[in-house]
Amino acid sequence: MSNDSQTQSLVFGLPWLELNDGLFYDDVIKPSDSELTLIEFYSSKYKNSAPSQGWLQRIQNGQISVDGRVVRDPNTILRGRSELVYHRLPWKEPDAPHALEVLYEDDDMIALNKPSGLQVLPGGLFQQRTVLTQLSWRMRKQTSSLASQESHPVPVHRLGRGTSGILLCAKTKAAKTCLAAYFADGTSLIGANSNRKMQPSCTRKISKIYRALVTGILGEDKVVINQPIGIVQYPGVAKGLYVASPSGKPALSKVEVLEKDEQQNHTLVQVQIESGRPHQIRIHLSFIGHPLLGDPLYIAGGQPRCFDSEFVDENYAQDGGYQRPVNPVPGDCGYYLHAHRLLLSHPTTDEIINITAPLPPVLQTQDEVRRSRESQSI
């Protein structure tokens, strides 16, 4: 079944509030941390959040409580089993689109057409302006309090902030478990067969096809990339940056050339990923010497454009945290990547579902552009 026959065009989304709600972080002091001062605890345990001077500002600003009492003295001695709460004050998040198109929906799942620039899950500067927030607002508006207890609209796979296209979300716990297993099984198949040729797509419950615009002209019309992807330390990315690495985890991408633009030195490609490593397409295409056009982070070789891991900016922002990284980070936009097609077995009926997200003009072939214009003129 295709999305055309299941769901009529529907767009939803509420404008973002000026400020988000802030955040609360809870801690219980372990015996090993007793006798530490308040500033020692936060500046050592959460050094990735703010420099020491930033934590001092937060404490003196009354943003931390100990056992329910606001404490402004940074030299307060902590006791075992004390309960700490840090309140990150509300802030205005960076601009982001809010409208989402429904491509497919039934009682178990919903497929959205995510615009570039919208983050999927809360993280970093984006805590409210996410797909998850819009899904939550939509659910509360549509369902009763009793029904909402059974409905859990949550994304079941990754899609970078700068990537547009199909985002699959589960509406029930059972569907979430099943769909998450589909994605995990595909990645594990690659790991188990990393020394062999690609497994046939028919052995998988889900297939993902992307469109991308890359720099340069590919020499071959079809390329299989099986470069492992690992993590390295990188300023501004607390958990590390994913890069091409011989010691990383197996990853497999199939690339097919759709159109070459010799004059502009660009190539339009289709990419089918057989695993789901973070930023896999961006890394793999840059690894073979053809980074995505406009990608601010990855360059040829599957490595970051700037790699000064020794530099840490100790200046802090208004809320006490670090300033936004000077170097590019994974959430930066500007590249052209679109999740175009998704083929999967329905989690309940096992029916084959074929979902397509309309292509942005820049990712259409000349024939597709011509057909689109002809259909509009009729």
C-alpha positions as CSV (number, residue, x, y, z in Angstrom):
1,M,0.0,0.0,0.0
2,S,1.3,3.5,-0.9
3,N,0.9,6.6,1.2
4,D,-1.1,8.1,-1.6
5,S,-4.0,5.7,-1.0
6,Q,-3.9,5.8,2.8
7,T,-3.5,9.5,3.8
8,Q,-4.7,12.7,2.2
9,S,-2.3,15.6,2.3
10,L,-2.3,17.0,5.9
11,V,-0.1,19.6,7.5
12,F,0.0,20.3,11.2
13,G,2.2,22.2,13.6
14,L,1.8,25.1,16.1
15,P,4.1,28.1,16.1
16,W,6.8,27.9,18.7
17,L,6.6,29.8,22.0
18,E,9.1,32.6,22.6
19,L,10.8,30.8,25.4
20,N,10.9,27.1,26.3
21,D,10.2,25.9,29.9
22,G,13.8,25.5,30.9
23,L,15.1,22.2,32.4
24,F,15.6,20.6,35.8
25,Y,18.4,18.2,36.4
26,D,18.3,16.0,39.5
27,D,21.2,14.3,41.4
28,V,21.6,12.3,44.6
29,I,24.9,12.6,46.2
30,K,26.8,9.3,46.4
31,P,28.9,8.4,49.5
32,S,32.0,8.8,47.4
33,D,31.0,12.4,46.5
34,S,30.2,13.5,50.1
35,E,32.5,16.2,51.5
36,L,32.8,17.8,48.1
37,T,31.8,21.4,47.9
38,L,28.9,22.4,45.7
39,I,31.2,24.0,43.1
40,E,33.5,21.0,43.1
41,F,30.7,18.6,42.4
42,Y,29.2,20.5,39.4
43,S,32.4,21.7,37.8
44,S,33.8,18.2,37.9
45,K,30.8,16.1,37.1
46,Y,29.3,18.4,34.5
47,K,32.4,20.1,33.1
48,N,31.0,19.5,29.6
49,S,28.0,21.7,30.4
50,A,29.9,24.8,31.7
51,P,33.3,26.0,32.8
52,S,33.9,26.5,36.6
53,Q,33.1,30.2,36.4
54,G,29.8,29.4,34.6
55,W,28.8,27.0,37.4
56,L,29.8,29.6,40.0
57,Q,27.4,32.0,38.2
58,R,24.6,29.5,38.3
59,I,25.0,28.8,42.0
60,Q,25.2,32.5,42.9
61,N,22.1,33.1,40.7
62,G,20.1,30.7,42.9
63,Q,19.6,28.0,40.3
64,I,20.7,25.1,42.5
65,S,18.9,23.7,45.5
66,V,20.0,21.1,48.0
67,D,17.3,19.1,49.8
68,G,14.7,21.5,48.6
69,R,16.6,24.7,49.7
70,V,18.2,27.2,47.3
71,V,21.9,27.4,48.1
72,R,24.0,30.3,46.8
73,D,27.3,29.5,48.6
74,P,29.5,27.6,46.2
75,N,31.6,26.2,49.1
76,T,28.7,24.4,50.8
77,I,29.8,21.0,51.9
78,L,27.7,18.2,50.4
79,R,26.5,15.2,52.4
80,G,25.7,11.7,51.2
81,R,22.2,11.1,49.9
82,S,21.5,14.8,49.6
83,E,19.2,15.7,46.7
84,L,20.4,18.3,44.3
85,V,18.3,20.1,41.6
86,Y,19.8,22.4,39.0
87,H,17.3,24.6,37.2
88,R,18.4,25.7,33.7
89,L,16.5,28.9,33.1
90,P,14.1,29.2,30.1
91,W,15.8,30.4,26.9
92,K,14.9,31.4,23.3
93,E,15.9,28.5,21.0
94,P,17.3,29.1,17.5
95,D,14.8,29.5,14.7
96,A,13.3,26.3,13.3
97,P,10.4,25.4,11.1
98,H,7.3,24.1,12.9
99,A,5.0,22.7,10.1
100,L,5.0,18.9,9.5
101,E,3.3,17.1,6.6
102,V,1.6,13.7,7.3
103,L,2.6,11.2,4.6
104,Y,1.0,8.1,6.1
105,E,-1.0,7.4,9.2
106,D,-2.9,4.6,10.8
107,D,-3.6,3.3,14.4
108,D,0.0,2.1,14.8
109,M,2.3,4.5,13.1
110,I,2.6,7.9,11.4
111,A,5.2,8.9,8.8
112,L,6.0,12.6,8.6
113,N,7.8,14.7,6.0
114,K,10.3,16.5,8.2
115,P,11.7,19.8,6.9
116,S,15.4,20.6,7.0
117,G,16.3,22.7,10.1
118,L,14.0,20.9,12.5
119,Q,15.5,18.7,15.2
120,V,13.8,15.3,15.9
121,L,14.5,14.9,19.6
122,P,15.4,17.3,22.4
123,G,19.1,18.0,22.8
124,G,21.5,20.9,23.2
125,L,19.9,24.2,22.4
126,F,16.7,22.6,21.1
127,Q,14.5,21.4,24.0
128,Q,11.1,22.5,22.8
129,R,11.5,23.2,19.0
130,T,11.5,19.5,18.0
131,V,9.4,17.0,16.1
132,L,8.6,15.2,19.4
133,T,7.1,18.4,20.8
134,Q,4.8,18.9,17.8
135,L,3.7,15.3,18.0
136,S,2.9,15.7,21.7
137,W,0.9,18.9,21.1
138,R,-1.0,17.2,18.3
139,M,-1.8,14.1,20.4
140,R,-3.1,16.2,23.3
141,K,-5.3,18.2,20.9
142,Q,-6.7,15.1,19.1
143,T,-7.2,12.5,21.8
144,S,-9.0,12.2,25.2
145,S,-6.9,11.8,28.4
146,L,-7.8,8.1,28.5
147,A,-6.9,7.4,24.9
148,S,-3.6,9.4,25.2
149,Q,-2.4,6.9,27.8
150,E,-2.3,4.3,25.0
151,S,-0.8,6.6,22.3
152,H,2.9,7.2,22.3
153,P,3.8,9.0,19.1
154,V,7.6,8.8,19.1
155,P,10.3,8.7,16.3
156,V,11.8,5.2,15.9
157,H,14.9,6.2,14.0
158,R,17.4,9.0,13.4
159,L,17.2,11.9,10.9
160,G,19.7,14.7,11.1
161,R,18.5,18.2,11.8
162,G,19.6,19.3,8.3
163,T,18.1,16.3,6.6
164,S,14.6,16.5,5.2
165,G,12.1,13.7,4.3
166,I,10.5,10.7,5.8
167,L,10.5,10.3,9.6
168,L,8.7,7.2,10.9
169,C,7.1,7.4,14.3
170,A,5.2,4.8,16.4
171,K,1.9,5.6,18.0
172,T,1.8,2.6,20.4
173,K,4.3,0.8,22.6
174,A,3.9,-2.4,20.6
175,A,4.6,-0.6,17.3
176,K,7.6,1.2,18.7
177,T,9.1,-2.1,19.8
178,C,8.5,-3.7,16.4
179,L,9.7,-0.8,14.3
180,A,12.8,-0.2,16.4
181,A,13.6,-3.9,15.9
182,Y,13.4,-3.4,12.1
183,F,16.0,-0.7,12.1
184,A,18.2,-2.5,14.6
185,D,18.0,-5.8,12.7
186,G,19.2,-4.1,9.5
187,T,22.3,-2.7,11.3
188,S,23.1,-6.0,13.0
189,L,22.9,-7.9,9.7
190,I,25.7,-5.7,8.4
191,G,27.7,-6.3,11.5
192,A,27.3,-10.0,11.3
193,N,28.2,-10.1,7.6
194,S,30.8,-7.3,7.5
195,N,33.3,-9.6,5.6
196,R,30.9,-10.6,2.9
197,K,28.9,-8.9,0.2
198,M,25.7,-7.1,1.1
199,Q,22.7,-9.2,2.2
200,P,19.8,-9.1,-0.2
201,S,17.2,-6.4,0.7
202,C,14.4,-9.0,0.8
203,T,15.8,-10.4,4.0
204,R,15.1,-7.1,5.8
205,K,11.8,-5.7,7.1
206,I,12.6,-2.2,6.1
207,S,14.4,-0.3,3.3
208,K,15.4,3.3,3.2
209,I,16.3,5.3,0.1
210,Y,17.7,8.8,0.1
211,R,18.4,11.5,-2.4
212,A,21.6,13.6,-2.1
213,L,23.5,16.2,-4.0
214,V,27.3,15.8,-3.8
215,T,30.3,17.7,-4.9
216,G,32.3,16.5,-7.9
217,I,31.5,13.9,-10.6
218,L,31.4,10.2,-9.5
219,G,33.5,8.0,-11.8
220,E,31.2,5.0,-11.5
221,D,27.5,4.9,-11.8
222,K,27.1,2.4,-8.9
223,V,29.2,2.4,-5.7
224,V,29.0,0.2,-2.6
225,I,30.6,1.8,0.5
226,N,31.4,-0.4,3.5
227,Q,33.6,1.9,5.5
228,P,33.3,1.5,9.3
229,I,32.2,4.5,11.3
230,G,33.6,5.3,14.8
231,I,33.7,8.1,17.3
232,V,36.5,10.6,18.1
233,Q,36.7,13.4,20.6
234,Y,35.6,16.8,19.1
235,P,35.1,20.2,20.7
236,G,31.5,21.1,21.2
237,V,30.2,17.5,20.9
238,A,30.2,16.0,24.4
239,K,29.7,12.4,23.3
240,G,32.2,12.6,20.5
241,L,31.9,13.0,16.7
242,Y,31.1,10.2,14.3
243,V,33.7,9.8,11.5
244,A,35.1,7.3,9.1
245,S,37.3,5.0,11.2
246,P,38.9,1.6,10.5
247,S,38.3,0.7,14.1
248,G,34.6,1.7,14.0
249,K,31.4,-0.3,13.6
250,P,30.4,-1.8,10.2
251,A,28.3,0.3,7.9
252,L,27.1,-0.2,4.4
253,S,25.7,2.2,1.8
254,K,24.7,1.6,-1.9
255,V,25.1,4.7,-4.1
256,E,23.6,5.0,-7.6
257,V,24.2,8.0,-9.8
258,L,21.0,9.6,-11.2
259,E,22.4,12.7,-13.0
260,K,25.7,14.4,-13.5
261,D,26.2,18.1,-13.9
262,E,29.6,18.6,-15.4
263,Q,29.2,22.4,-15.6
264,Q,28.4,22.8,-11.9
265,N,30.6,19.9,-10.9
266,H,27.8,18.3,-8.9
267,T,26.3,14.7,-9.0
268,L,22.7,13.8,-8.0
269,V,22.7,10.4,-6.3
270,Q,20.4,7.9,-4.8
271,V,21.6,6.2,-1.6
272,Q,20.2,3.1,0.0
273,I,21.5,2.5,3.5
274,E,21.7,-1.1,4.8
275,S,22.7,0.1,8.3
276,G,21.8,3.0,10.4
277,R,25.0,4.6,11.8
278,P,24.6,8.3,12.8
279,H,25.4,10.7,9.8
280,Q,26.2,7.6,7.7
281,I,25.4,9.0,4.3
282,R,27.3,12.3,5.0
283,I,30.4,10.3,6.2
284,H,30.3,7.6,3.5
285,L,30.0,10.1,0.6
286,S,32.7,12.3,2.0
287,F,34.9,9.3,2.6
288,I,34.9,8.5,-1.2
289,G,35.8,12.1,-2.0
290,H,32.3,13.5,-2.7
291,P,31.0,15.3,0.4
292,L,27.4,16.5,0.3
293,L,27.1,19.9,-1.4
294,G,27.0,22.6,1.4
295,D,28.0,20.2,4.2
296,P,29.7,22.5,6.7
297,L,31.2,19.6,8.7
298,Y,32.5,16.6,6.7
299,I,35.1,16.8,4.0
300,A,36.9,14.2,1.8
301,G,38.0,11.2,3.8
302,G,35.0,11.2,6.1
303,Q,36.7,13.6,8.6
304,P,35.6,16.9,10.0
305,R,36.6,20.2,8.3
306,C,38.1,21.5,11.5
307,F,39.8,19.2,14.0
308,D,41.4,21.2,16.7
309,S,40.5,18.9,19.6
310,E,42.9,20.6,21.9
311,F,41.1,23.9,21.8
312,V,38.4,24.6,24.4
313,D,36.8,28.0,24.7
314,E,36.5,28.8,28.4
315,N,34.3,31.8,27.8
316,Y,30.7,31.2,28.9
317,A,27.3,32.4,27.6
318,Q,24.7,34.3,29.5
319,D,23.3,31.2,31.2
320,G,26.8,30.1,32.4
321,G,27.2,27.4,29.8
322,Y,29.8,27.3,27.0
323,Q,29.5,29.6,24.0
324,R,28.3,27.9,20.8
325,P,31.2,26.0,19.3
326,V,33.2,28.0,16.7
327,N,33.9,24.8,14.7
328,P,31.0,23.1,12.7
329,V,29.0,20.5,14.6
330,P,26.7,17.7,13.3
331,G,23.5,19.7,13.8
332,D,24.6,22.5,11.4
333,C,22.5,22.6,8.2
334,G,23.3,23.6,4.6
335,Y,23.7,20.3,2.9
336,Y,21.2,18.6,0.5
337,L,19.9,15.2,1.8
338,H,16.4,13.9,1.7
339,A,14.8,10.7,3.0
340,H,12.8,10.0,-0.2
341,R,11.3,6.5,0.1
342,L,10.6,4.0,2.8
343,L,9.4,0.4,2.2
344,L,8.5,-1.7,5.3
345,S,6.3,-4.5,6.6
346,H,3.5,-3.1,8.7
347,P,4.2,-3.9,12.4
348,T,0.7,-5.3,12.9
349,T,-0.6,-6.6,9.5
350,D,2.7,-7.4,7.9
351,E,1.3,-5.7,4.8
352,I,4.0,-4.0,2.6
353,I,3.8,-0.2,3.0
354,N,5.5,2.1,0.5
355,I,5.9,5.7,1.6
356,T,7.3,8.5,-0.5
357,A,8.2,12.1,0.5
358,P,8.0,14.6,-2.3
359,L,11.4,15.7,-3.6
360,P,12.6,19.3,-3.2
361,P,13.4,20.8,-6.6
362,V,17.2,20.8,-6.1
363,L,17.1,17.0,-5.7
364,Q,15.0,16.3,-8.8
365,T,16.4,15.1,-12.1
366,Q,15.8,17.2,-15.1
367,D,13.2,14.7,-16.3
368,E,11.4,14.9,-12.9
369,V,11.4,18.7,-13.1
370,R,9.9,18.6,-16.6
371,R,7.2,16.1,-15.6
372,S,6.3,18.2,-12.6
373,R,5.9,21.3,-14.7
374,E,3.8,19.5,-17.2
375,S,1.5,18.1,-14.6
376,Q,1.0,21.6,-13.1
377,S,0.2,23.1,-16.4
378,I,-2.7,20.6,-17.1
